[in-house]
C-alpha cells in the first residue's frame, strides 16, 4: 500500500532528524508450543515464536508510537495444512500500531496505524466495531492481540469531565478469517450451499474519500459513573453473499455467490457504575438500523434483506483482594425476523472470568468460560497462568477446550482442544 509506505518513510525521516537516544525501545522474544489433546493431526498446532519491538519518542513537536510483530510457526510446515495456510502463517509480520501524534490547540491529533477500543465489555464486541479482527487463531488470544490496526486520522478533545473522540478511516479493511485448510478454518457458509453455487471473488469497496469510515465517541466520567455514546458510519467487516443467476448459451442456469460488503450505521452507548463494596455494573447497547442478512432460500432478487439489529450486553464485576470476577450476558435481536433468514433471531451468550495475581504480582492466573445457551451446549473454556520470576522472564502455561455440535460456533473445533506453553524474554 503506497500510503503505508509513505507513512513509514515519513516517520523514519522524522525519527532520524532527532537524536536517536530520545527514542525509548522495548523488545520481547517468545517461544511457543501447543499440542492437541484429542489426537488431531498434526500433533502440535504451534511450534514457533514471536518477536515484538515497541518504541516511543516524545519531542516538543510530536510524539511517535510504534509496535511491530514478527511470528513464525513451524507447525505449518506440514502437509496437514493447505498451501495457502502454510504461506500465510509459517512466517508473518505486521504492525500492531504505528502513528504520530501532535497537540494542536486543545486537540490531540494522531495519524497512522491505530487501534481504537470502544465499550466496557470483557473480550466481547458490542460497540467495539472500529477495527476489524484477524481470526487466524479464532478467538483464543486476548481481543487486543487479534484486533487489526487500520490507517486512521483521530482527534481527541478534553473539557472538564467530558471528552470527545473523532476518527476518519480512509480505507476499508475487512475481518481476516483463517485461511482454508488452516488450524482454525471457520465455516461461514453451509457446505450444501457451495455445492449449488460457484463462489466468486470478493467485491470490496473502492478506495475513495466517500468510501471512508467516520466515527465519534462522547464520554463523561463523574461520581463513579462512566457514560459513553458512540456513532460509527462505516462498513460491515463481514461479507454477505449475494445470489446471482444467469443463463448460458444453452439456456442452463448459472448460479453464483458474490461476496460483498455493505455500509452500516451504528449508534451505541455504554456505561459503568461503581456500586460500592467492590462491585461495578456495566452495560452496552448498539443499534444498527441497516444490517444486511442472507436468506436461507433461493431468491432471484439476490437473497439479501435489510433489518434493524440490536445488540446488548450487561455485566457485573467484583473485586476481591487481587482478584477480579466478571460475569456477562449478551444477546442479539433482529427486528422483523422470520424463518427465511439464514441466522437466528437471538444468539444469547454468557461469559464468566476470574483474573488474579498472587506472590506479590509474580503469578497471574485467569479462567474464562463462554457459552451459547441456546446452541446445544456450545462452550469454550480457557485456563492460563503466567509466572514472572523477575522483570525479564515470563513462563506461561494454558489450555483451551471446545465443546458443542459439529458445525457450531465452538463445536466445529471440538477436535482442536489443546495445551500450550510459552516462554518469553523481555529486553
C-alpha positions as CSV (number, residue, x, y, z in Angstrom):
1,X,0.0,0.0,0.0
2,X,1.6,3.2,-1.2
3,X,0.1,5.3,1.7
4,X,1.5,2.9,4.3
5,X,5.0,3.0,2.7
6,X,4.8,6.8,2.6
7,X,3.8,6.9,6.3
8,X,6.7,4.6,7.3
9,X,9.1,6.7,5.3
10,X,7.8,10.0,6.8
11,X,8.0,8.6,10.4
12,X,11.5,7.3,9.8
13,X,12.7,10.6,8.4
14,X,11.3,12.4,11.4
15,X,12.9,10.0,13.8
16,X,16.3,10.3,12.2
17,X,16.1,14.0,12.4
18,X,16.1,13.8,16.2
19,X,18.8,12.3,18.4
20,X,18.2,8.5,18.4
21,X,18.8,8.5,22.1
22,X,15.5,10.1,22.6
23,X,13.7,7.0,21.3
24,X,12.7,4.5,24.0
25,X,12.8,0.9,22.9
26,X,11.4,-2.3,24.3
27,X,11.6,-5.8,22.8
28,X,10.5,-9.3,23.6
29,X,11.2,-12.7,22.2
30,X,8.8,-15.6,22.8
31,X,8.9,-19.4,22.1
32,X,5.6,-21.1,21.8
33,X,4.5,-24.7,21.8
34,X,0.9,-26.0,21.6
35,X,-0.2,-29.7,21.4
36,X,-3.6,-31.2,20.5
37,X,-5.2,-33.1,23.3
38,X,-7.7,-35.3,21.3
39,X,-5.3,-36.7,18.7
40,X,-5.9,-34.2,15.9
41,X,-3.2,-34.0,13.2
42,X,-0.6,-32.8,13.4
43,X,0.4,-33.5,17.0
44,X,1.5,-29.8,17.5
45,X,-0.6,-26.9,16.3
46,X,2.2,-24.4,17.2
47,X,5.9,-24.8,17.2
48,X,7.4,-21.4,16.9
49,X,7.6,-18.0,18.5
50,X,7.4,-14.3,18.1
51,X,9.4,-11.1,18.2
52,X,7.9,-7.9,19.4
53,X,9.5,-4.5,19.1
54,X,8.0,-1.4,20.7
55,X,9.3,2.2,20.6
56,X,8.1,5.6,21.6
57,X,9.6,9.1,21.0
58,X,8.4,12.3,22.7
59,X,9.6,15.6,21.4
60,X,8.5,19.2,21.8
61,X,6.9,18.9,18.3
62,X,5.3,15.5,18.2
63,X,5.1,12.0,19.8
64,X,5.8,8.8,17.9
65,X,4.5,5.3,18.9
66,X,5.2,2.0,17.2
67,X,4.9,-1.7,17.7
68,X,5.9,-4.3,15.2
69,X,5.5,-8.1,15.5
70,X,7.1,-11.0,13.6
71,X,5.7,-14.5,14.1
72,X,6.8,-17.9,12.9
73,X,5.1,-21.3,13.3
74,X,6.9,-24.4,12.1
75,X,3.8,-26.5,12.7
76,X,2.6,-25.1,9.4
77,X,5.5,-26.8,7.7
78,X,3.2,-29.8,7.4
79,X,1.1,-31.3,4.6
80,X,-1.8,-31.4,7.1
81,X,-2.3,-27.8,6.3
82,X,-3.1,-26.2,2.9
83,X,-0.5,-24.4,0.8
84,X,-2.3,-21.0,1.3
85,X,-2.3,-21.6,5.1
86,X,1.4,-22.5,5.1
87,X,2.3,-19.4,3.0
88,X,0.3,-17.1,5.3
89,X,1.2,-18.5,8.8
90,X,4.5,-20.2,8.7
91,X,6.2,-16.7,8.7
92,X,4.4,-13.4,9.0
93,X,5.0,-9.8,10.2
94,X,2.7,-6.9,10.9
95,X,2.4,-3.6,12.6
96,X,0.4,-3.5,15.8
97,X,0.5,0.3,15.8
98,X,2.5,3.0,14.1
99,X,1.3,6.5,14.4
100,X,2.5,10.1,15.0
101,X,0.6,12.5,17.3
102,X,0.7,16.2,18.0
103,X,-1.2,18.6,20.3
104,X,-2.8,21.4,18.3
105,X,-4.6,23.9,20.5
106,X,-6.8,21.8,22.8
107,X,-6.8,18.8,20.5
108,X,-4.5,15.8,20.3
109,X,-4.3,14.7,16.7
110,X,-2.8,11.4,15.6
111,X,-2.4,9.8,12.2
112,X,-1.2,6.3,11.3
113,X,-2.0,2.7,12.0
114,X,-4.0,2.7,15.2
115,X,-6.4,0.6,17.3
116,X,-9.4,2.2,19.0
117,X,-11.2,0.3,21.7
118,X,-14.9,1.3,22.4
119,X,-17.0,0.0,25.2
120,X,-16.8,-1.8,28.5
121,X,-17.2,-5.4,27.6
122,X,-14.6,-8.1,28.6
123,X,-13.3,-9.7,25.4
124,X,-16.7,-9.3,23.6
125,X,-17.7,-6.8,20.9
126,X,-20.9,-4.8,21.1
127,X,-20.0,-1.2,20.2
128,X,-16.3,-2.0,19.7
129,X,-16.6,-2.1,15.9
130,X,-14.0,0.4,14.7
131,X,-11.1,-2.1,14.0
132,X,-11.5,-5.4,12.1
133,X,-10.2,-8.7,13.5
134,X,-7.7,-11.4,12.5
135,X,-9.2,-14.8,13.2
136,X,-6.1,-16.9,12.3
137,X,-6.2,-18.2,15.9
138,X,-10.0,-17.9,16.2
139,X,-10.9,-16.1,19.4
140,X,-8.3,-17.8,21.6
141,X,-5.9,-14.9,22.2
142,X,-6.9,-11.7,24.1
143,X,-9.0,-9.5,21.9
144,X,-6.2,-6.8,21.9
145,X,-3.9,-9.4,20.3
146,X,-6.1,-10.1,17.2
147,X,-7.6,-6.7,16.6
148,X,-6.2,-5.3,13.3
149,X,-4.8,-1.8,13.3
150,X,-6.1,0.5,10.4
151,X,-4.8,3.7,8.9
152,X,-6.7,6.4,10.8
153,X,-6.9,10.1,11.5
154,X,-8.0,10.6,15.1
155,X,-8.7,13.6,17.2
156,X,-9.3,13.8,21.0
157,X,-10.5,16.8,22.9
158,X,-11.0,17.1,26.7
159,X,-13.1,19.6,28.7
160,X,-13.6,19.0,32.4
161,X,-15.4,15.7,32.9
162,X,-16.1,15.4,29.1
163,X,-14.1,14.0,26.3
164,X,-14.7,13.9,22.5
165,X,-13.1,11.5,20.1
166,X,-13.5,11.7,16.3
167,X,-11.9,9.5,13.7
168,X,-11.7,9.0,10.0
169,X,-10.6,5.8,8.3
170,X,-9.8,6.3,4.6
171,X,-9.5,2.7,3.5
172,X,-11.8,-0.2,4.3
173,X,-10.2,-3.3,5.9
174,X,-12.4,-6.5,6.4
175,X,-12.1,-9.2,9.0
176,X,-9.5,-11.8,8.1
177,X,-10.9,-15.3,8.6
178,X,-8.5,-18.2,8.9
179,X,-7.2,-19.5,5.6
180,X,-8.9,-22.5,4.2
181,X,-7.1,-25.6,5.3
182,X,-5.6,-23.9,8.4
183,X,-5.9,-24.9,12.1
184,X,-9.0,-22.6,12.7
185,X,-10.7,-22.5,9.3
186,X,-14.1,-21.2,10.1
187,X,-17.3,-22.5,8.4
188,X,-19.3,-19.4,7.4
189,X,-21.4,-20.9,4.6
190,X,-23.5,-24.1,4.5
191,X,-21.4,-26.7,2.5
192,X,-24.6,-27.7,0.8
193,X,-25.0,-24.2,-0.5
194,X,-21.5,-24.2,-2.0
195,X,-22.4,-27.4,-4.0
196,X,-25.2,-25.4,-5.6
197,X,-23.3,-22.2,-6.3
198,X,-20.0,-21.1,-7.7
199,X,-18.2,-18.7,-5.2
200,X,-16.9,-15.6,-6.9
201,X,-14.1,-13.3,-5.8
202,X,-14.9,-10.7,-3.1
203,X,-16.3,-7.3,-4.2
204,X,-14.7,-4.9,-1.7
205,X,-15.4,-1.1,-1.5
206,X,-13.2,1.1,-3.7
207,X,-10.7,3.4,-2.2
208,X,-12.1,6.9,-2.2
209,X,-13.0,9.6,0.3
210,X,-16.7,8.7,0.0
211,X,-15.9,5.1,1.0
212,X,-14.1,6.1,4.2
213,X,-15.5,5.5,7.7
214,X,-16.4,8.2,10.2
215,X,-16.8,7.7,13.9
216,X,-17.3,9.7,17.1
217,X,-17.3,9.0,20.8
218,X,-18.6,11.3,23.5
219,X,-17.7,10.3,27.1
220,X,-18.2,11.6,30.6
221,X,-16.9,10.3,33.9
222,X,-18.2,11.7,37.2
223,X,-19.2,10.5,40.7
224,X,-18.4,6.8,40.0
225,X,-20.4,6.8,36.7
226,X,-18.8,6.4,33.2
227,X,-21.1,7.2,30.3
228,X,-20.1,6.8,26.6
229,X,-22.0,7.5,23.4
230,X,-20.9,6.2,20.0
231,X,-21.7,6.8,16.4
232,X,-20.0,5.0,13.5
233,X,-20.7,5.3,9.8
234,X,-18.7,2.5,8.3
235,X,-18.8,-0.9,6.7
236,X,-19.8,-4.3,8.0
237,X,-16.4,-6.1,8.3
238,X,-18.0,-9.4,7.4
239,X,-19.2,-10.2,3.9
240,X,-22.6,-11.3,2.8
241,X,-23.2,-13.5,-0.2
242,X,-25.5,-12.3,-3.0
243,X,-27.2,-14.9,-5.1
244,X,-26.7,-14.2,-8.8
245,X,-28.3,-16.2,-11.6
246,X,-27.8,-16.2,-15.4
247,X,-28.3,-18.4,-18.5
248,X,-25.5,-19.8,-20.5
249,X,-25.7,-20.3,-24.3
250,X,-27.6,-23.5,-23.9
251,X,-30.1,-21.9,-21.5
252,X,-28.7,-23.7,-18.5
253,X,-28.9,-21.7,-15.2
254,X,-25.6,-20.5,-13.9
255,X,-25.7,-19.8,-10.1
256,X,-23.1,-17.7,-8.4
257,X,-22.5,-16.4,-4.9
258,X,-20.9,-12.9,-4.8
259,X,-19.3,-12.0,-1.5
260,X,-19.8,-8.2,-0.9
261,X,-19.6,-5.7,1.8
262,X,-22.3,-3.2,2.8
263,X,-22.4,0.2,4.5
264,X,-23.8,0.2,8.0
265,X,-24.5,2.8,10.7
266,X,-24.0,2.0,14.4
267,X,-25.4,4.1,17.3
268,X,-24.4,2.9,20.7
269,X,-24.0,3.6,24.4
270,X,-22.0,2.1,27.3
271,X,-22.0,2.7,31.0
272,X,-20.1,1.6,34.1
273,X,-21.4,2.3,37.6
274,X,-19.4,1.7,40.8
275,X,-22.0,0.1,43.2
276,X,-19.6,0.0,46.1
277,X,-18.2,-2.9,48.1
278,X,-16.1,-3.9,45.1
279,X,-19.0,-4.2,42.6
280,X,-19.2,-2.5,39.2
281,X,-22.2,-2.7,36.9
282,X,-21.5,-2.5,33.2
283,X,-23.8,-2.2,30.2
284,X,-23.6,-1.7,26.4
285,X,-26.1,-1.4,23.6
286,X,-25.6,-1.0,19.8
287,X,-28.4,-0.3,17.3
288,X,-27.6,-1.0,13.6
289,X,-30.7,0.1,11.5
290,X,-29.3,-1.2,8.2
291,X,-27.8,-4.6,8.9
292,X,-27.8,-6.9,5.8
293,X,-28.6,-10.6,6.2
294,X,-28.7,-13.5,3.9
295,X,-31.8,-15.5,3.2
296,X,-31.7,-19.3,3.6
297,X,-33.8,-19.8,0.5
298,X,-33.2,-19.5,-3.2
299,X,-34.1,-15.9,-4.3
300,X,-33.8,-14.5,-7.8
301,X,-33.7,-11.0,-6.2
302,X,-30.3,-11.7,-4.6
303,X,-31.2,-13.4,-1.3
304,X,-30.3,-10.3,0.9
305,X,-32.5,-8.4,3.2
306,X,-32.0,-5.3,5.4
307,X,-33.1,-5.4,9.0
308,X,-32.6,-3.5,12.2
309,X,-30.3,-5.2,14.7
310,X,-30.0,-4.5,18.4
311,X,-27.0,-6.0,20.3
312,X,-26.9,-5.6,24.1
313,X,-24.8,-6.6,27.0
314,X,-24.9,-6.4,30.8
315,X,-22.1,-7.3,33.0
316,X,-21.0,-7.2,36.7
317,X,-17.5,-7.1,38.1
318,X,-16.5,-7.9,41.6
319,X,-13.0,-7.0,43.0
320,X,-11.7,-9.1,45.9
321,X,-8.2,-8.6,47.1
322,X,-6.0,-9.2,44.0
323,X,-8.8,-10.9,42.0
324,X,-11.4,-9.6,39.5
325,X,-14.5,-11.7,38.9
326,X,-16.6,-10.8,35.8
327,X,-19.9,-12.2,34.5
328,X,-21.6,-11.0,31.3
329,X,-24.8,-11.7,29.4
330,X,-25.0,-10.7,25.7
331,X,-27.8,-11.2,23.1
332,X,-28.7,-10.0,19.7
333,X,-32.2,-9.1,18.4
334,X,-33.2,-8.9,14.7
335,X,-36.3,-6.8,14.1
336,X,-39.0,-8.4,11.9
337,X,-37.0,-11.7,11.9
338,X,-38.6,-14.6,10.0
339,X,-37.6,-18.2,9.4
340,X,-36.3,-17.4,5.9
341,X,-33.2,-15.7,7.3
342,X,-30.1,-17.7,7.5
343,X,-29.4,-16.6,11.1
344,X,-31.4,-17.0,14.3
345,X,-33.3,-14.1,15.8
346,X,-31.4,-14.3,19.1
347,X,-27.9,-15.5,19.9
348,X,-27.7,-15.4,23.8
349,X,-24.2,-15.7,25.2
350,X,-23.0,-15.8,28.8
351,X,-19.4,-15.4,29.9
352,X,-17.6,-15.7,33.3
353,X,-14.0,-15.0,34.1
354,X,-11.7,-14.8,37.1
355,X,-8.4,-13.0,36.8
356,X,-6.0,-12.5,39.7
357,X,-2.4,-12.1,41.0
358,X,-0.5,-13.8,43.8
359,X,3.0,-14.0,45.1
360,X,3.4,-10.2,45.1
361,X,2.2,-10.0,41.5
362,X,4.6,-12.6,40.1
363,X,1.9,-15.1,39.3
364,X,-1.0,-14.1,37.0
365,X,-3.9,-16.5,36.6
366,X,-7.1,-16.5,34.5
367,X,-10.0,-18.8,33.9
368,X,-12.7,-17.9,31.4
369,X,-15.9,-19.6,30.1
370,X,-18.0,-18.5,27.2
371,X,-21.3,-20.4,26.5
372,X,-24.1,-20.0,23.9
373,X,-27.1,-21.0,26.0
374,X,-29.4,-21.9,23.1
375,X,-27.0,-23.7,20.8
376,X,-26.5,-27.3,22.0
377,X,-24.0,-26.5,24.8
378,X,-21.6,-24.5,22.6
379,X,-18.8,-23.7,25.0
380,X,-15.2,-22.5,25.2
381,X,-13.2,-23.0,28.4
382,X,-9.8,-21.3,28.8
383,X,-7.3,-21.5,31.6
384,X,-3.9,-19.9,31.7
385,X,-1.2,-18.9,34.3
386,X,2.0,-16.9,34.0
387,X,4.9,-16.9,36.3
388,X,7.3,-13.9,36.3
389,X,10.3,-14.6,38.5
390,X,11.8,-11.2,37.5
391,X,11.1,-8.4,35.1
392,X,12.8,-10.2,32.2
393,X,11.4,-13.7,32.1
394,X,7.8,-14.9,31.8
395,X,6.6,-18.6,31.7
396,X,3.0,-19.2,30.6
397,X,1.0,-22.4,30.7
398,X,-2.6,-22.8,29.5
399,X,-5.3,-24.9,27.9
400,X,-8.3,-24.4,25.6
401,X,-11.3,-26.7,25.5
402,X,-14.1,-26.6,22.9
403,X,-17.5,-28.3,23.1
404,X,-20.6,-28.3,21.0
405,X,-22.2,-29.8,17.9
406,X,-20.5,-30.3,14.6
407,X,-20.7,-27.0,12.6
408,X,-21.4,-25.0,15.8
409,X,-19.5,-21.8,16.7
410,X,-17.3,-23.7,19.1
411,X,-18.2,-27.3,18.3
412,X,-16.6,-27.3,14.9
413,X,-13.3,-27.1,16.7
414,X,-14.0,-29.8,19.3
415,X,-11.0,-31.9,18.0
416,X,-8.8,-28.8,18.4
417,X,-8.6,-28.9,22.2
418,X,-5.0,-28.0,23.2
419,X,-2.5,-27.3,25.9
420,X,0.2,-24.7,25.3
421,X,3.4,-23.3,26.7
422,X,5.1,-20.0,26.2
423,X,8.5,-18.7,27.4
424,X,9.2,-15.0,26.9
425,X,12.3,-12.9,27.4
426,X,11.9,-9.1,27.7
427,X,14.7,-6.7,26.9
